[in-house]
Amino acid sequence: MRIDTSGVTRRRPGATTASTLALVAVLAMQPCAEARPANTPPQASHDRAAGMPAPGNVDAGGLARPQSPMEAASADARYMADWIARSGDNAGMPYVIIDKVNAMVFVMDADGRLAGAAPALLGIARGDGSAPGIGDRKMSAIRPDERTTPAGRFVASLGEDLHGQDILWIDYDNAIALHRVVKGTPAERRAQRLQSGTSEDNRISYGCINVPVEFYDDVVHPAFAATSGVVYILPEASSVRDAYRPPGQGGQAGGGSTRNTAPPAAVDSRR
């Protein structure tokens, strides 16, 4: 088990009861970010996901029109928001949708209103699972091909690291959390990657989700300060629509909530 100065105290999520989520109509009605205009190169989809103007998204004067977070959302992210709204799967709790393909994070309140969106850094390895026992290994023992951000549905809550910094715990067993971007090594250039105009360079972490400091402080922390919530990490190696079928057609086909057993007092996240 990894215990060091970057460890965290994982806190058992508190019980929450609330009304069912209302339909996220504004999210579902937005134009598809992946339906590119004719002659738009594939790279434009990654630029849109990072909130950058794509070719064709200009006004009459040739100036780029500002994009809303919903215009930057992929079809899969919008499908997921609509699925949650129709199924009430978040059980009245705030929730987060993490779109790994486009390296974007969307935070919604308990009623399905968008609280904020931001780019994110994710595990350097692509894939939707976790290597057996990875949460008990030292970071130095985790191979690059094992540094995945697992897909699924997770009940998440805030905890504190050994320095008193809060962190949003997603998957205890596999040491996955969402937190402020860490400095990392100079070669990793984590802060610069978050500011780039593409999602192509956002795969650098050991598996944790790194977000801009201001976004964490102003959006993530307030959303989870007094409650647990649900984090949906979308798959990248399989179909979102297969994992989360429309209500009445089998419901959720995969994922499932993490176990909320009490963890050891100080355990390292995968950063």
N, C-alpha and C positions, 0 to 999 in steps of 0.2 A: 504494500500500500504506500502511496506517495504522500509524504508529509513534509512540507517545507515552508519557506516564508511566503510562497505564493498560494498557500492552501486557503481553504474557505471553511467556514462553519456552515454546514447545510442545515436548514431549518425545516421542520416538518410543516407542510402547507396547512393553513387553517381551513376549517370547514366553511363553505360558502353556500348559501341558498339564495336564489334570486329568480326573477321571472325569465321566461324564454326570450331569446334574441329576436328582435324585429328584423324584417327583410332588409338587406343591404342593397336597396334599389339603386342608389347612386353609383355603387361600385359595379353592379352588374350591367348597368346601362352605358358604361364608358366604352369608347371604341377600342377594339382589340389592338394591343401594342404589337402583336405579332403579324397582323394583317398589313404588311408593308405595301406602300404605293408601288405602282409599276416602276421598274428600273431602280428600285432602292436596293443597295447592296445588303447582304445578310448582316454585315457588321452593324447596320443601323439598329437592329433589334437590341443589341447589347448597349448601344448608346442610349436608346430610349430607357432601358432598364436602369441606367445610371442617372436618369433625369436630364439627359442632354438632348437638344433639339435634333431630330432626325431629318434627313433630306426630305423636302416637301412640306415640312412644318414651319413655313415662313409666311409672313404677311405680304401685302401687296407691294410694300417697299423693299422687300427682300430681306427684312430683318427677322431673326428667329423669334417665334412666338414662345412665351414661357409655357412650360408644361405643368400640368397638375400631377400630383402623385398617382392619380387614377389613370391618367394617360400613360404613365410609366409602368403601370401594372401589366403583367403578362396575362394571357388568356387563362392560364392555369391558376394564377393568384385570384383572378376575378371569379373563376369557377368555384374555388375553395371558399371564398367569402359568401357566395350565394348558397353553397351547400350548407355552410354553418347556419346561415340565416333561416333556411328552410327546415333544417333538421333540429335546430335548437341545441346543437351538440355542445356548445360552450357552457350550457347550464347557468346562464346569467352571469358568467364571469368575463372579465376582459380577456382578449386573446391576441395572439401574434401569429401572422402568417409569414413564414420564411421561404422565399422563392430562391432555391439554390441555383437554378439555371441562370437566373438574371442577377443573383447576388443582391437581393433587395429584402428589406424587412418592413412589414406593415403592422402597426399596432392599432388595435380597435378597442373601443370601450365596450362595456357589457351590452349596450344596445346596438352594437354594430356600426357605430360612427367612427370614422377614421381619426385617430389621435395624432398620427404622424407616420412618415415613411422615410427610410434612409438606406443608403448602400451598406453592405456588410462584407466582412472578410470571413471566409469559411475554410473548412478543412482542405488541405492541399490535394488530397486524394479524392477522386470522384467515386461515388458509391453511396448506397443507402443503409448499409448495415454497420456494425461495429465488430471488431475482432474480439473473440472470447477473452474475457479477463482483462481487457485493456484498461479498465478503470482502476485496476490495482497495480499497474506498472509504473515505473519511473518514466518520465517523458523521454529520457535519453534512450529508453528501450523500445520506443514506439517507432517502427519503420515508416518511411514516407508513404508507402502504399497502404498503411493502416490508419493514416490520419484523415479519416472521413468524418463528415457531419451526418449522423444517422437521420433518416427520415422517420416520421411517425407523429403520433399525437401524444403530448406530454402535459401533465399537470405541473405547473411551474410556480415557484415562490422565491422571494428574495432571501439571501443569506449574507453573511459577512466573511471577508477574508481575514487573515491573521493581522492585517493592518487596520481593520475596521472599515474597509471599503465594501460597499454592497455589490452584489452580483446576483443575477437572475439564474437560479438553478433550474435546468431543464431535465436532465437525465442523470440521476445520482450514480447509478451503477456504472455508466460509461463515462462519467466525469465530464459531461457536456454542460456548458453554461453560456449565457449571453451576457456580455459585459462591455465596459468601455474598452476602446482599442488599447492594447498594451504596446509598449515601446518595441519589444522584440529585439532582434539583432539589427545593426545598421543595414545589413544586406537585405533584410526582409522588407524594409521601407513600408511598413504597415500604414502609417498615416498618409503617405503619398498614394498608396494604392486605393485608399478610400476616396481620395479626391480626383482620381483619374476619370476620364470620360467613358470608360468601358468596364464591363464586368469580367473581361478576359483575364485580368491580373488580380482578381480578388480571392484566389485560392492560395492561401499561405499559412493558415493556422494548423494547429494539431487536431482540430475538430470543433473547438468552441466558435461561437459567433461573436465577432468583434464589431462594434458599431461606433460611430463618432461620439466623443465625450458629451457634447452638448445634447445630442439626441437621447443618449441614455439618461442624462440628468433631467431633461425637460419633458421627455415622453415616456420612456420605459419605467423609470423609478416611480413617478407619480401614478402610473397605471396599476402598479403592483404593490404600492406602499401599504395598503390596508387589506389586501386580499390575495388569494392565489389566483391563477389564471390558467389558460390553456395555450400551449404553443404547438402550432402545426408546422412541421418541417416537411415541405413538399418533396416527393421523390424526384430523382433525376434519371434513374435507370429504368423506371417503369412509368406507367400512366397514372396521373392523378385521378382520372375518372374511373380507373379500375380499383384504386385504393379507396375512393370515397364515391360510391354510387349514389345516384339520386334517391331521396327518401321514397320508399315504396318499391324500390328495386334492389333491395338487399342491404341498404345502408352502408356502414363502414365495412370495407372488406379486409383491411389490414391495419397495422399500427397498434393502437391501444394505449391506454394510459400507463405511465411508469408507476412502479410501486412506490408508495409514500412511506416506506419504513424509515425509522430514525437512523441516520448515518453516523459514522464516527465524528468526533468533535471537529477535527481539522483534516480535510482531505483536499488534495490539489486538483484543480480543474485542468483541462487539457490545453488551455490557452489558445 
